[in-house]
Amino acid sequence: MPGANRVPVANSLLAAWPRTEYQRLLAGLEPVKLTFGEVIYEPGQPIRHTYFPNDCLVSLLAVVEGRTVLEVGLVGSEGMVGIPLALGIGVSPIRAMVQRTGTAMRMKSARFGHEFSRNPSLRRELFRYAHTLMSQATQIAVCSRFHVLEARLARSLLMARDRRQSNDFRLTHEFLAHMLGVRRVGVTKAAGALQQRKLISYSRGDISILDRKGLEAASCRCYQIVKNVHDRAQDERSNRKNLPIAAVA
């Protein structure tokens, strides 16, 4: 692909692979722009591409009876959208919706399957990442069942903040309602409570985290559990990248 070698390796899954393997993968990767609100998968539809986010953010949403949705995962530059392909499943179980406009590297599912079958390091990384996503989904499910909305909103904002690496971002009431599986009026009330405590400012979808430590205190423990899993995976990936190739083969 013309110019592909000039695309920086912003996605840490791609960056973790040996350079020679990544150079071969470039032939099957194309840079794409994903825009806020764009749906790239729907439940029951074939997964035609995998996406490795650079600076975009993608929400993984469970859909109940075609209407109610609940965020069960969040993917940024640490991961990949389309992980069922790594488990031999070609149909999406969830809706994948872009939460933050940005770029990603995209690969056709057939090419991904070919690379996955021939590349042991790719398989290892993606199996580990699949574990991270499953842990995240499990904890979010527990959170949604047992914790109050205000704490759940704080947890969601902190997760988004960690992946965006910014205290300022945009999330509409409608999108937050999707993420939390509640009506918009519930989001308004919970966001108002956090704003009244001067933990965030929220106006017309523009959110600023004013007090990160205070927001962590307002969140349930689920945030720290998910963060620990995420940080541990990142640390392990970084450590493996610095080992000699023979040590990780």
TORDO-66231 format. One record per residue (C-alpha): residue in three letters; x, y, z; chain. Coordinates in nm, 2 decimals. Each point is the difference from the previous one (the first is absolute). Layout:
# residues N
     r        X        Y        Z   c
   ALA        X        Y        Z   A
...
# end
This chain:
# residues 249
     r        X        Y        Z   c
   MET     0.00     0.00     0.00   A
   PRO     0.15     0.33    -0.10   A
   GLY     0.13     0.20     0.30   A
   ALA    -0.09    -0.28     0.25   A
   ASN     0.36     0.00     0.14   A
   ARG    -0.04     0.36     0.10   A
   VAL    -0.30    -0.08     0.23   A
   PRO     0.12     0.00     0.36   A
   VAL    -0.06    -0.31     0.21   A
   ALA    -0.24     0.17     0.25   A
   ASN    -0.19    -0.32     0.08   A
   SER     0.19    -0.19     0.28   A
   LEU    -0.12    -0.34    -0.13   A
   LEU     0.16     0.07    -0.33   A
   ALA     0.30     0.16     0.16   A
   ALA     0.06    -0.32     0.21   A
   TRP     0.07    -0.22    -0.30   A
   PRO     0.36    -0.05    -0.13   A
   ARG     0.08     0.26    -0.26   A
   THR     0.05    -0.25    -0.28   A
   GLU    -0.35    -0.15     0.07   A
   TYR    -0.16     0.35     0.01   A
   GLN     0.16     0.10    -0.33   A
   ARG    -0.16    -0.31    -0.16   A
   LEU    -0.34     0.09     0.16   A
   LEU     0.01     0.35    -0.15   A
   ALA    -0.09    -0.14    -0.34   A
   GLY    -0.34    -0.10     0.15   A
   LEU    -0.06     0.31     0.21   A
   GLU    -0.16     0.32    -0.11   A
   PRO    -0.04     0.32     0.20   A
   VAL    -0.36     0.11     0.04   A
   LYS    -0.18     0.28     0.17   A
   LEU    -0.29    -0.09     0.24   A
   THR    -0.24     0.27     0.10   A
   PHE    -0.20     0.05     0.32   A
   GLY    -0.32    -0.20     0.00   A
   GLU     0.10    -0.23    -0.29   A
   VAL    -0.11    -0.36     0.04   A
   ILE     0.26    -0.24    -0.13   A
   TYR    -0.17    -0.33     0.11   A
   GLU    -0.35    -0.10     0.09   A
   PRO    -0.10    -0.32     0.19   A
   GLY    -0.04    -0.30    -0.23   A
   GLN     0.18     0.16    -0.29   A
   PRO     0.32    -0.14    -0.16   A
   ILE     0.32     0.16     0.12   A
   ARG     0.15     0.12    -0.33   A
   HIS     0.30     0.19     0.15   A
   THR     0.21     0.03     0.31   A
   TYR     0.09     0.34     0.13   A
   PHE     0.31     0.10     0.20   A
   PRO    -0.07     0.35     0.14   A
   ASN     0.27     0.26     0.00   A
   ASP    -0.17     0.30     0.16   A
   CYS    -0.37    -0.09    -0.03   A
   LEU    -0.21    -0.17     0.26   A
   VAL    -0.26    -0.27    -0.06   A
   SER    -0.28    -0.10     0.24   A
   LEU    -0.11    -0.37     0.00   A
   LEU    -0.38     0.00     0.07   A
   ALA    -0.22    -0.29     0.09   A
   VAL    -0.35     0.03    -0.16   A
   VAL    -0.31    -0.13     0.17   A
   GLU    -0.31    -0.06    -0.20   A
   GLY     0.13     0.24    -0.27   A
   ARG    -0.05     0.30     0.22   A
   THR     0.18     0.01     0.34   A
   VAL     0.38     0.02    -0.02   A
   LEU     0.27    -0.02     0.26   A
   GLU     0.37     0.06    -0.04   A
   VAL     0.19    -0.32     0.08   A
   GLY     0.34     0.11    -0.12   A
   LEU     0.21     0.29    -0.12   A
   VAL     0.29    -0.03    -0.26   A
   GLY     0.26     0.26    -0.06   A
   SER     0.36    -0.01    -0.12   A
   GLU     0.07    -0.29     0.23   A
   GLY    -0.21    -0.25    -0.19   A
   MET    -0.19    -0.13    -0.30   A
   VAL    -0.37     0.01    -0.10   A
   GLY    -0.11    -0.33    -0.15   A
   ILE     0.15    -0.24     0.26   A
   PRO    -0.25    -0.28    -0.07   A
   LEU     0.19    -0.07    -0.31   A
   ALA     0.30    -0.10     0.21   A
   LEU    -0.23    -0.26     0.17   A
   GLY    -0.13    -0.14    -0.33   A
   ILE    -0.33     0.19     0.00   A
   GLY    -0.08     0.20    -0.31   A
   VAL    -0.32     0.17     0.12   A
   SER    -0.02     0.29     0.24   A
   PRO    -0.18    -0.05     0.33   A
   ILE    -0.01     0.37     0.08   A
   ARG    -0.04     0.34    -0.15   A
   ALA     0.33     0.19    -0.05   A
   MET    -0.05     0.38     0.00   A
   VAL     0.26     0.27    -0.03   A
   GLN     0.02     0.21     0.32   A
   ARG     0.28     0.22    -0.11   A
   THR     0.08     0.11    -0.36   A
   GLY     0.35    -0.10    -0.11   A
   THR     0.20    -0.24    -0.21   A
   ALA     0.05    -0.38     0.00   A
   MET     0.18    -0.26    -0.20   A
   ARG    -0.24    -0.23    -0.17   A
   MET     0.05    -0.36    -0.13   A
   LYS    -0.24    -0.22    -0.20   A
   SER    -0.12    -0.30     0.21   A
   ALA     0.13    -0.25    -0.26   A
   ARG     0.35     0.15     0.02   A
   PHE    -0.02     0.02     0.37   A
   GLY    -0.09    -0.37     0.02   A
   HIS     0.30    -0.09    -0.22   A
   GLU     0.24     0.21     0.21   A
   PHE    -0.14    -0.14     0.32   A
   SER     0.05    -0.36    -0.11   A
   ARG     0.36     0.05    -0.10   A
   ASN     0.12     0.24     0.27   A
   PRO     0.05    -0.14     0.35   A
   SER     0.09     0.34     0.15   A
   LEU    -0.32     0.14    -0.13   A
   ARG    -0.20    -0.28     0.15   A
   ARG     0.16     0.04     0.34   A
   GLU    -0.06     0.37     0.01   A
   LEU    -0.36    -0.03    -0.11   A
   PHE    -0.09    -0.28     0.24   A
   ARG     0.14     0.21     0.29   A
   TYR    -0.20     0.30    -0.13   A
   ALA    -0.31    -0.21    -0.02   A
   HIS     0.04    -0.09     0.36   A
   THR     0.03     0.37     0.09   A
   LEU    -0.32     0.08    -0.19   A
   MET    -0.19    -0.29     0.17   A
   SER     0.12     0.12     0.34   A
   GLN    -0.12     0.35    -0.09   A
   ALA    -0.34    -0.12    -0.11   A
   THR    -0.05    -0.21     0.31   A
   GLN     0.08     0.29     0.23   A
   ILE    -0.22     0.24    -0.19   A
   ALA    -0.29    -0.25     0.03   A
   VAL     0.05    -0.03     0.37   A
   CYS     0.02     0.38     0.03   A
   SER    -0.32     0.05    -0.20   A
   ARG    -0.19    -0.24     0.23   A
   PHE     0.11     0.11     0.34   A
   HIS     0.12     0.36     0.00   A
   VAL    -0.18     0.33    -0.01   A
   LEU    -0.01     0.21    -0.32   A
   GLU     0.22     0.28     0.13   A
   ALA     0.29    -0.24     0.08   A
   ARG    -0.05    -0.18    -0.33   A
   LEU     0.02     0.33    -0.19   A
   ALA     0.32     0.09     0.19   A
   ARG     0.15    -0.33    -0.10   A
   SER    -0.10     0.04    -0.37   A
   LEU     0.15     0.35    -0.01   A
   LEU     0.32    -0.11     0.16   A
   MET     0.03    -0.30    -0.25   A
   ALA    -0.05     0.24    -0.29   A
   ARG     0.25     0.24     0.15   A
   ASP     0.27    -0.26     0.03   A
   ARG    -0.03    -0.11    -0.36   A
   ARG    -0.03     0.35    -0.13   A
   GLN     0.29     0.12     0.21   A
   SER    -0.19     0.33     0.05   A
   ASN    -0.23     0.15     0.26   A
   ASP    -0.20     0.17    -0.26   A
   PHE    -0.23    -0.18    -0.25   A
   ARG    -0.34    -0.01    -0.15   A
   LEU    -0.28    -0.24     0.09   A
   THR    -0.36     0.08    -0.06   A
   HIS    -0.28    -0.09     0.24   A
   GLU    -0.12    -0.25    -0.26   A
   PHE     0.33    -0.18    -0.02   A
   LEU     0.05     0.00     0.37   A
   ALA    -0.35    -0.15     0.03   A
   HIS     0.11    -0.28    -0.24   A
   MET     0.32    -0.06     0.20   A
   LEU    -0.19    -0.03     0.33   A
   GLY    -0.32    -0.17    -0.12   A
   VAL    -0.22     0.27     0.15   A
   ARG    -0.24     0.27    -0.12   A
   ARG     0.14     0.35    -0.08   A
   VAL    -0.17     0.15     0.31   A
   GLY     0.21    -0.23     0.22   A
   VAL     0.32     0.12    -0.17   A
   THR    -0.10     0.36     0.05   A
   LYS    -0.06    -0.06     0.37   A
   ALA     0.32    -0.20     0.06   A
   ALA     0.22     0.25    -0.20   A
   GLY    -0.17     0.29     0.19   A
   ALA     0.10    -0.16     0.33   A
   LEU     0.36    -0.04    -0.11   A
   GLN     0.01     0.35    -0.12   A
   GLN    -0.15     0.14     0.32   A
   ARG     0.28    -0.17     0.18   A
   LYS     0.25     0.18    -0.23   A
   LEU     0.14    -0.33    -0.13   A
   ILE    -0.10     0.07    -0.36   A
   SER    -0.14     0.28    -0.22   A
   TYR    -0.25    -0.11    -0.26   A
   SER    -0.17     0.23    -0.25   A
   ARG    -0.17    -0.11    -0.33   A
   GLY     0.21    -0.32    -0.01   A
   ASP     0.33     0.17     0.08   A
   ILE     0.15    -0.17     0.30   A
   SER     0.30     0.11     0.21   A
   ILE     0.13    -0.20     0.29   A
   LEU     0.09     0.26     0.26   A
   ASP     0.10    -0.23     0.29   A
   ARG     0.13    -0.34    -0.11   A
   LYS     0.07    -0.12     0.35   A
   GLY    -0.34     0.11     0.12   A
   LEU    -0.16    -0.17    -0.30   A
   GLU     0.18    -0.32     0.09   A
   ALA    -0.13     0.02     0.35   A
   ALA    -0.35     0.05    -0.14   A
   SER     0.03    -0.30    -0.22   A
   CYS    -0.06    -0.36     0.12   A
   ARG     0.30    -0.24     0.04   A
   CYS    -0.08    -0.14    -0.35   A
   TYR     0.21     0.28    -0.16   A
   GLN     0.31    -0.10     0.19   A
   ILE    -0.05    -0.37    -0.08   A
   VAL    -0.04     0.07    -0.37   A
   LYS     0.30     0.24     0.00   A
   ASN     0.22    -0.25     0.18   A
   VAL    -0.08    -0.27    -0.27   A
   HIS     0.07     0.26    -0.27   A
   ASP     0.32     0.13     0.15   A
   ARG     0.13    -0.36     0.07   A
   ALA    -0.06    -0.10    -0.36   A
   GLN     0.18     0.32    -0.12   A
   ASP     0.30    -0.06     0.23   A
   GLU     0.03    -0.37    -0.11   A
   ARG    -0.01     0.10    -0.36   A
   SER     0.27     0.26     0.05   A
   ASN     0.22    -0.25     0.19   A
   ARG    -0.04    -0.26    -0.28   A
   LYS     0.09     0.26    -0.26   A
   ASN     0.33     0.07     0.18   A
   LEU     0.09    -0.37     0.02   A
   PRO     0.23    -0.17    -0.26   A
   ILE    -0.21    -0.17    -0.27   A
   ALA     0.12    -0.34     0.12   A
   ALA    -0.14     0.06     0.35   A
   VAL    -0.35     0.07    -0.12   A
   ALA    -0.02    -0.26    -0.28   A
# end
